[in-house]
Amino acid sequence: MRGIVKSVLGVALAASAVMGTGAGTSAGAVGPEAGAEAGFGVGVGFGVGVEAEAGVEADLAHHGHVSLWDGRVGVWLVSENHGPSDLSQATVRLAFSEPMAGGQELPTACLWSSDRVVSCRTGELRAAGGVGELALDLRTAGLPDELTVEITTAWRDGAAADRNPANDRHRVLVLATGDPYVF
């Protein structure tokens, strides 16, 4: 019974994450079909309602830089798996303190969770060397002098443990100077 309730809850949460605020995916679709176009199955990529195998461990790390200038935000992100287990994929969440302008296209591996949150699949990350890269060029809704970006792993496919979670969680204050703020 617990598994059924968890699965139903997972489907509902994944559907609401895919629907977000109606911003859709890079193709401009809205609703559950938006997730399918971006390659997200219901629950897949978000890990909602999915139980990880006991004992499987993967150490994800996210590094890169963020820049802010003239109402634009540039994010360059590298995701790595330091092992010991391979991951078929993971989801990284980027949460901005300022809302982003609507109607923006994202890479096919990403979708809008809200006007302040983008969730992206990393692709396969093999142990001890698997690397996934992501580049975003976004417009903010206004012209902020600064903003904060929180980068976190939202889901690790099949991995129950990450003994070093500090390297996949970052909070970066970015000033509107155009300079790259490294994390």
Contacts in CASP RR format, 6 or more apart in sequence:
PFRMAT RR
TARGET T0000
AUTHOR 0000-0000-0000
METHOD contacts of the structure
MODEL  1
MRGIVKSVLGVALAASAVMGTGAGTSAGAVGPEAGAEAGFGVGVGFGVGV
EAEAGVEADLAHHGHVSLWDGRVGVWLVSENHGPSDLSQATVRLAFSEPM
AGGQELPTACLWSSDRVVSCRTGELRAAGGVGELALDLRTAGLPDELTVE
ITTAWRDGAAADRNPANDRHRVLVLATGDPYVF
6 49 0 8 1.000
6 51 0 8 1.000
7 49 0 8 1.000
9 48 0 8 1.000
9 49 0 8 1.000
10 43 0 8 1.000
10 48 0 8 1.000
10 49 0 8 1.000
11 42 0 8 1.000
11 43 0 8 1.000
13 46 0 8 1.000
13 48 0 8 1.000
13 49 0 8 1.000
14 41 0 8 1.000
14 42 0 8 1.000
14 43 0 8 1.000
14 46 0 8 1.000
14 47 0 8 1.000
14 48 0 8 1.000
15 31 0 8 1.000
15 32 0 8 1.000
15 42 0 8 1.000
17 46 0 8 1.000
17 48 0 8 1.000
17 113 0 8 1.000
17 119 0 8 1.000
18 31 0 8 1.000
18 32 0 8 1.000
18 34 0 8 1.000
18 35 0 8 1.000
18 40 0 8 1.000
18 42 0 8 1.000
18 111 0 8 1.000
19 30 0 8 1.000
19 31 0 8 1.000
19 32 0 8 1.000
19 34 0 8 1.000
20 112 0 8 1.000
20 113 0 8 1.000
20 114 0 8 1.000
21 112 0 8 1.000
21 114 0 8 1.000
21 115 0 8 1.000
22 30 0 8 1.000
22 31 0 8 1.000
22 112 0 8 1.000
23 30 0 8 1.000
23 102 0 8 1.000
23 103 0 8 1.000
23 104 0 8 1.000
23 112 0 8 1.000
23 114 0 8 1.000
23 115 0 8 1.000
24 30 0 8 1.000
24 31 0 8 1.000
24 34 0 8 1.000
24 111 0 8 1.000
24 112 0 8 1.000
25 34 0 8 1.000
25 35 0 8 1.000
25 37 0 8 1.000
25 38 0 8 1.000
25 106 0 8 1.000
25 108 0 8 1.000
25 110 0 8 1.000
25 111 0 8 1.000
25 112 0 8 1.000
26 38 0 8 1.000
26 105 0 8 1.000
26 106 0 8 1.000
26 107 0 8 1.000
26 108 0 8 1.000
26 110 0 8 1.000
27 34 0 8 1.000
27 37 0 8 1.000
27 38 0 8 1.000
28 34 0 8 1.000
28 103 0 8 1.000
28 105 0 8 1.000
29 35 0 8 1.000
29 37 0 8 1.000
32 42 0 8 1.000
34 111 0 8 1.000
35 41 0 8 1.000
35 111 0 8 1.000
38 108 0 8 1.000
38 109 0 8 1.000
38 110 0 8 1.000
38 111 0 8 1.000
39 108 0 8 1.000
39 121 0 8 1.000
40 46 0 8 1.000
40 111 0 8 1.000
40 121 0 8 1.000
43 49 0 8 1.000
43 50 0 8 1.000
45 89 0 8 1.000
45 90 0 8 1.000
45 91 0 8 1.000
45 121 0 8 1.000
45 155 0 8 1.000
45 157 0 8 1.000
46 91 0 8 1.000
46 119 0 8 1.000
46 154 0 8 1.000
46 155 0 8 1.000
47 91 0 8 1.000
47 154 0 8 1.000
47 155 0 8 1.000
47 157 0 8 1.000
48 155 0 8 1.000
50 155 0 8 1.000
50 157 0 8 1.000
50 158 0 8 1.000
52 156 0 8 1.000
52 158 0 8 1.000
52 159 0 8 1.000
52 160 0 8 1.000
53 158 0 8 1.000
53 160 0 8 1.000
54 160 0 8 1.000
55 160 0 8 1.000
55 161 0 8 1.000
56 85 0 8 1.000
56 158 0 8 1.000
56 159 0 8 1.000
56 160 0 8 1.000
56 161 0 8 1.000
57 83 0 8 1.000
57 84 0 8 1.000
57 85 0 8 1.000
57 159 0 8 1.000
57 160 0 8 1.000
57 161 0 8 1.000
57 162 0 8 1.000
57 163 0 8 1.000
58 81 0 8 1.000
58 82 0 8 1.000
58 83 0 8 1.000
58 84 0 8 1.000
58 85 0 8 1.000
58 86 0 8 1.000
58 87 0 8 1.000
58 90 0 8 1.000
58 125 0 8 1.000
58 127 0 8 1.000
58 156 0 8 1.000
58 159 0 8 1.000
58 161 0 8 1.000
58 162 0 8 1.000
59 81 0 8 1.000
59 82 0 8 1.000
59 83 0 8 1.000
59 84 0 8 1.000
59 162 0 8 1.000
59 163 0 8 1.000
59 164 0 8 1.000
59 167 0 8 1.000
60 79 0 8 1.000
60 80 0 8 1.000
60 81 0 8 1.000
60 82 0 8 1.000
60 87 0 8 1.000
60 90 0 8 1.000
60 125 0 8 1.000
60 153 0 8 1.000
60 156 0 8 1.000
60 162 0 8 1.000
60 167 0 8 1.000
60 168 0 8 1.000
61 79 0 8 1.000
61 80 0 8 1.000
61 81 0 8 1.000
61 82 0 8 1.000
61 164 0 8 1.000
61 167 0 8 1.000
61 168 0 8 1.000
62 77 0 8 1.000
62 78 0 8 1.000
62 79 0 8 1.000
62 80 0 8 1.000
62 92 0 8 1.000
62 151 0 8 1.000
62 153 0 8 1.000
62 167 0 8 1.000
62 168 0 8 1.000
62 170 0 8 1.000
62 183 0 8 1.000
63 77 0 8 1.000
63 78 0 8 1.000
63 80 0 8 1.000
63 167 0 8 1.000
63 182 0 8 1.000
63 183 0 8 1.000
64 76 0 8 1.000
64 77 0 8 1.000
64 78 0 8 1.000
64 182 0 8 1.000
64 183 0 8 1.000
65 75 0 8 1.000
65 76 0 8 1.000
65 180 0 8 1.000
65 181 0 8 1.000
65 182 0 8 1.000
65 183 0 8 1.000
66 73 0 8 1.000
66 74 0 8 1.000
66 75 0 8 1.000
66 76 0 8 1.000
66 149 0 8 1.000
66 172 0 8 1.000
66 174 0 8 1.000
66 180 0 8 1.000
66 181 0 8 1.000
66 183 0 8 1.000
67 73 0 8 1.000
67 74 0 8 1.000
67 174 0 8 1.000
67 178 0 8 1.000
67 179 0 8 1.000
67 180 0 8 1.000
67 181 0 8 1.000
68 74 0 8 1.000
68 140 0 8 1.000
68 144 0 8 1.000
68 146 0 8 1.000
68 147 0 8 1.000
68 174 0 8 1.000
68 175 0 8 1.000
68 176 0 8 1.000
68 177 0 8 1.000
68 178 0 8 1.000
69 176 0 8 1.000
69 177 0 8 1.000
69 178 0 8 1.000
70 143 0 8 1.000
70 176 0 8 1.000
71 139 0 8 1.000
71 140 0 8 1.000
71 142 0 8 1.000
71 143 0 8 1.000
71 144 0 8 1.000
71 176 0 8 1.000
72 137 0 8 1.000
72 138 0 8 1.000
72 139 0 8 1.000
72 140 0 8 1.000
73 96 0 8 1.000
73 100 0 8 1.000
73 136 0 8 1.000
73 137 0 8 1.000
73 138 0 8 1.000
73 139 0 8 1.000
73 140 0 8 1.000
73 147 0 8 1.000
73 149 0 8 1.000
73 174 0 8 1.000
74 135 0 8 1.000
74 136 0 8 1.000
74 137 0 8 1.000
74 138 0 8 1.000
75 94 0 8 1.000
75 134 0 8 1.000
75 135 0 8 1.000
75 136 0 8 1.000
75 138 0 8 1.000
75 149 0 8 1.000
76 133 0 8 1.000
76 134 0 8 1.000
76 135 0 8 1.000
76 180 0 8 1.000
77 92 0 8 1.000
77 94 0 8 1.000
77 133 0 8 1.000
77 134 0 8 1.000
77 135 0 8 1.000
77 136 0 8 1.000
77 151 0 8 1.000
78 131 0 8 1.000
78 132 0 8 1.000
78 133 0 8 1.000
78 134 0 8 1.000
79 90 0 8 1.000
79 92 0 8 1.000
79 122 0 8 1.000
79 125 0 8 1.000
79 131 0 8 1.000
79 132 0 8 1.000
79 133 0 8 1.000
79 134 0 8 1.000
79 168 0 8 1.000
80 125 0 8 1.000
80 129 0 8 1.000
80 130 0 8 1.000
80 131 0 8 1.000
80 132 0 8 1.000
81 87 0 8 1.000
81 90 0 8 1.000
81 125 0 8 1.000
81 126 0 8 1.000
81 127 0 8 1.000
81 128 0 8 1.000
81 129 0 8 1.000
81 130 0 8 1.000
82 127 0 8 1.000
82 128 0 8 1.000
82 129 0 8 1.000
82 164 0 8 1.000
83 127 0 8 1.000
83 128 0 8 1.000
84 127 0 8 1.000
84 128 0 8 1.000
85 127 0 8 1.000
85 159 0 8 1.000
86 124 0 8 1.000
86 125 0 8 1.000
86 126 0 8 1.000
86 127 0 8 1.000
87 122 0 8 1.000
87 124 0 8 1.000
87 125 0 8 1.000
87 126 0 8 1.000
87 156 0 8 1.000
87 157 0 8 1.000
87 158 0 8 1.000
87 159 0 8 1.000
88 123 0 8 1.000
88 124 0 8 1.000
88 157 0 8 1.000
89 121 0 8 1.000
89 122 0 8 1.000
89 123 0 8 1.000
89 124 0 8 1.000
89 125 0 8 1.000
89 157 0 8 1.000
90 121 0 8 1.000
90 122 0 8 1.000
90 123 0 8 1.000
90 125 0 8 1.000
90 153 0 8 1.000
90 155 0 8 1.000
90 156 0 8 1.000
90 157 0 8 1.000
91 119 0 8 1.000
91 120 0 8 1.000
91 121 0 8 1.000
91 122 0 8 1.000
91 153 0 8 1.000
91 154 0 8 1.000
91 155 0 8 1.000
92 119 0 8 1.000
92 120 0 8 1.000
92 122 0 8 1.000
92 134 0 8 1.000
92 151 0 8 1.000
92 152 0 8 1.000
92 153 0 8 1.000
92 154 0 8 1.000
92 168 0 8 1.000
93 113 0 8 1.000
93 117 0 8 1.000
93 118 0 8 1.000
93 119 0 8 1.000
93 150 0 8 1.000
93 151 0 8 1.000
93 152 0 8 1.000
93 153 0 8 1.000
93 154 0 8 1.000
94 117 0 8 1.000
94 118 0 8 1.000
94 119 0 8 1.000
94 120 0 8 1.000
94 136 0 8 1.000
94 149 0 8 1.000
94 150 0 8 1.000
94 151 0 8 1.000
95 116 0 8 1.000
95 117 0 8 1.000
95 149 0 8 1.000
95 150 0 8 1.000
95 152 0 8 1.000
96 116 0 8 1.000
96 117 0 8 1.000
96 140 0 8 1.000
96 147 0 8 1.000
96 148 0 8 1.000
96 149 0 8 1.000
97 116 0 8 1.000
97 147 0 8 1.000
97 148 0 8 1.000
97 149 0 8 1.000
98 116 0 8 1.000
98 140 0 8 1.000
98 141 0 8 1.000
98 142 0 8 1.000
98 144 0 8 1.000
98 147 0 8 1.000
99 115 0 8 1.000
99 116 0 8 1.000
99 140 0 8 1.000
99 141 0 8 1.000
100 115 0 8 1.000
100 116 0 8 1.000
100 118 0 8 1.000
100 138 0 8 1.000
100 139 0 8 1.000
100 140 0 8 1.000
100 141 0 8 1.000
101 138 0 8 1.000
101 139 0 8 1.000
101 140 0 8 1.000
101 141 0 8 1.000
101 142 0 8 1.000
102 115 0 8 1.000
102 141 0 8 1.000
104 138 0 8 1.000
104 139 0 8 1.000
106 112 0 8 1.000
106 118 0 8 1.000
106 120 0 8 1.000
106 136 0 8 1.000
107 120 0 8 1.000
107 134 0 8 1.000
107 135 0 8 1.000
107 136 0 8 1.000
109 120 0 8 1.000
109 121 0 8 1.000
109 122 0 8 1.000
109 123 0 8 1.000
109 134 0 8 1.000
110 118 0 8 1.000
110 119 0 8 1.000
110 120 0 8 1.000
110 121 0 8 1.000
110 134 0 8 1.000
110 136 0 8 1.000
111 118 0 8 1.000
111 119 0 8 1.000
111 120 0 8 1.000
112 118 0 8 1.000
113 119 0 8 1.000
115 141 0 8 1.000
118 136 0 8 1.000
118 138 0 8 1.000
119 154 0 8 1.000
120 134 0 8 1.000
122 132 0 8 1.000
122 134 0 8 1.000
123 132 0 8 1.000
124 130 0 8 1.000
125 131 0 8 1.000
125 132 0 8 1.000
140 147 0 8 1.000
143 176 0 8 1.000
144 176 0 8 1.000
145 175 0 8 1.000
145 176 0 8 1.000
146 173 0 8 1.000
146 174 0 8 1.000
146 175 0 8 1.000
146 176 0 8 1.000
147 173 0 8 1.000
147 174 0 8 1.000
148 171 0 8 1.000
148 172 0 8 1.000
148 173 0 8 1.000
148 174 0 8 1.000
149 170 0 8 1.000
149 171 0 8 1.000
149 172 0 8 1.000
149 174 0 8 1.000
150 169 0 8 1.000
150 170 0 8 1.000
150 171 0 8 1.000
150 172 0 8 1.000
151 168 0 8 1.000
151 169 0 8 1.000
151 170 0 8 1.000
151 171 0 8 1.000
151 172 0 8 1.000
151 183 0 8 1.000
152 168 0 8 1.000
152 169 0 8 1.000
152 170 0 8 1.000
153 162 0 8 1.000
153 165 0 8 1.000
153 168 0 8 1.000
153 169 0 8 1.000
156 162 0 8 1.000
162 168 0 8 1.000
170 183 0 8 1.000
172 181 0 8 1.000
172 183 0 8 1.000
173 181 0 8 1.000
174 181 0 8 1.000
175 181 0 8 1.000
END
